[in-house]
């Protein structure tokens, strides 16, 4: 592989077996990143993403990991560095959407599971990335992109208020962490997708809500991935603590 192709660095993408995570992994590899993706249970689709990357001339590794488990997160980053070298990028994508349910009917077990994945998991992965990338800790610097959601500001009443709240936490984490590590050579930003055609959004839900989207359609996962790749790139070298909405105007 050419030196030009290697300039993207080493990128960890959590939740890379489907949807926005898979699209991000494929696009990142096409742009020269060596990609390490995580998956929780779906090994076959995750490996299919890696196979597609390799078939196109890229480099990829898939690692089973629960991002809400501290030991699994450390193992994920260890595997990335053992295969490709120092990690210089993280896309904090793994998450659950929960519901649909009202708050009055919300089971505590579902709430805890969602917060563990969407909030604690995002913190654990960001913490591990900072420990390894921070220049004042001997790291190479890098970039982190957290996946939030427009639900954080819309609230998702009657469906997923707990999901919306978890993504609000991701937005707050992004702002604070960006300020905290900026002088350690790490840029932190967030992307908030709107309605996107993924398994997390059933077809009947998309059909019901698409009339509320000014652009008149749902997003393709690669449209979100392109914004993520911009924020990871040097083209976004002065973009810090920003939450980019990719929602078709909704």
N, C-alpha and C positions, 0 to 999 in steps of 0.2 A: 504494500500500500504506500502511496506517495506521501512525502512529508507534508504537502499541502493539505491532504485529507486529514492528517493527524492533528492539525492545529485546533480543532474544535475542543479537544481535551477529553476528559472522562466524565460521563454524565450518569448519575443515578436517577432513574424514573420509578417512583413507587406506583403500584397498581398498573403495571404495564401490559396486562394481558388483554385489555379491551378498551374500547371507547377512546377518550382523550389521551389516556396514558399510552395506549398502543400507537395512536397516531403520532404522538410526540416522540416516542422511541424510534419509529420508522423515519420520520422527518429529520430528527437529530442525526441519525446515522447517515442519512443521505447528505447531510451538510458537514460530515467529517467527525462527529463525536463518536467515541467508543462508548457504547451504551450498556449499562447494567440495569436491568429491570427487575422489579420484585413482583411477586404474585402471592396470594394467600393460599388458595386451594386449586385454582384452575391451571394446572401445569401444561396441559396440551395446547390451549390457545396462547399461553405465554411463549412456549417453545415455537409455535407457529410464527409468532411475531419475530422471534430471534432468527428463525430459518429464513424468513423473507428478507431480513436485513442482510444476512450472510449471502444470500443468493444475489443480492444487488451489489455485493462487493464491500459491505460494511462489516463491522465487528460488534458482536453482542453476546451478552451472557444473561441468563435468567436465573434468579435465586428465589427459592421459597422463603418468605419471611412475613411474620405478623408485625406490622409497623407499630402496633401498640405494645409490643414486647421489647424491653430494653436490650436483652441479649440478642434477639433476632436482628434488630437494627444494627448493632455493632458487627454482627456476622455478615450482614449485607454489605456494609462498607469495607469490611476486611476482604471479602470476596472480590469486590470491585478493584481494590488496590493490588491484591495478589495477581489478578489477571491483567490489568491494564495500567497500573500505576496510580499516582495521586489523583484523587477525585477533585474536580474543579467545577462541577455543576450538580445541582439537585433540583428535581421537579417533584414537589411534595403533592402528589396526585391521589394517592390511595384514600378512599373514603367510602362512606355509606350514606344513603339518602334517607333511610328509615320510612316509616309510615306506609300509606297515608293514614293519619290519625289526628284527632284533635288532642289538645293538651289534656283535656278532662279524661280522655280514654288512653292516655299514653302509658304503656307499661314501663316501670322503672328499669327492668332488665334491658329493654330496647334503648332507653335513654342512656344508660351506662355504656352499653356496647357502642353506640354511635359516638358518644363523647370520647371514649377510649381511642377509637380509630381516628376520628376527624380532628380532634384537638390534641390529645396526649400523643397520638402517633405523629402528628405534624411537628409537635415540639421535639419529640425524641429524634426524629430524622434531621430536623434543623440543628439541634444541638450537636449531633454527631458530625454533621457537615461542617459546622463552625469549628469544632475541635480540630478537624483535619485540614481545613482550608485556610484558617486565619493566619495571616503573615506574621503576627506577633507570637504565634505558637509554632513557627517554623514551616507553615504551610504555604501553598502557592497562590492563595487568593482564589476567588471564584464568584459564582452567582447562584442564588437560590430563587426559585419561582414557586410560590405557594398557590394551590388551586383553591380559590374561594368560590363565591356564587352570588349572582344578583339576588338570590333569596335572602342574603344577609341584610339587604335594605328593603326588600319587598315583604319579608316576614313569613310568607307561605302559610297564611292563616287557613285553618281548616284542613290542612294536609301535612305540613312538615315544619312546624314552628321550631321543633327541637333541632332539625337539620339547619334551618336558617340561623339559629342562635350559634350553632357550632361553627358555621362559616363566618359569622360576625367575629367570633374569637380568632379565627385565622387572619382576618383583616387586621384586627388589633395587634396580633403577634407580628404581622408583617411590618407594620409601621414602627413598632418599638424595636424589633430586632434589626431592622434596616439602620436605624440610628445608632444602635449599640455596636454594630460590627463594621460600619462603613470605613473606619480608619484601620480596620484589620484586613482590608483588601477584599471585602465581600459585599456584593450588592444583593439586596433582598427586595423583591417585588411580588405582587400578586396578580392573578388573572381571575376575573369573575365571569364565567360563562353564563349565558342565558339558556334558553331552550335548545338543547343539543341532541342530535339523533344518536343516542347510545342506549344500551340495555337498561340503564338506570331510569330511562324515560319510556314507559310503555307507549305503544302507538296510539292508544285511545286518549292518553293524556296529551300527547303532542297535538293530535287532531283537535282536541277541545281548546287548547291554549294558543295555537298558532294564529287565530284571528286577532289576538292581542299584541302580536309582534308587528311593529310598523313596517319592517322590511318584507313581511308577508310570508316568511318561511322559517324553518328551524335551521340551526347551524350544523354543518358537517364537522366532525371532530377535528379534521385537519385545519379548518379555519381557526379554531382555537389554538391548535398546535403551532401555527405560524406566528401567532402573537407570543406564545411562550418562547419560541426560538429567538424571536427578536429580543426579548428581555434577557435571555442568556448571552446574547452576542455583544460584541464590542460596539455595535451600532447603538446600543442602549447604555453606553458607558457613563452617562450623567443622569440616568434614570434610577431613582432610589426611593424606596418606601411608597411606591405607587401601586394603586389597584386599578388595573385596566379592565374596563367592562367590555365584554364581547357578547352582545345580546341582541343585535339587530334593532336597537332602539327601545327595547322593552324595559 
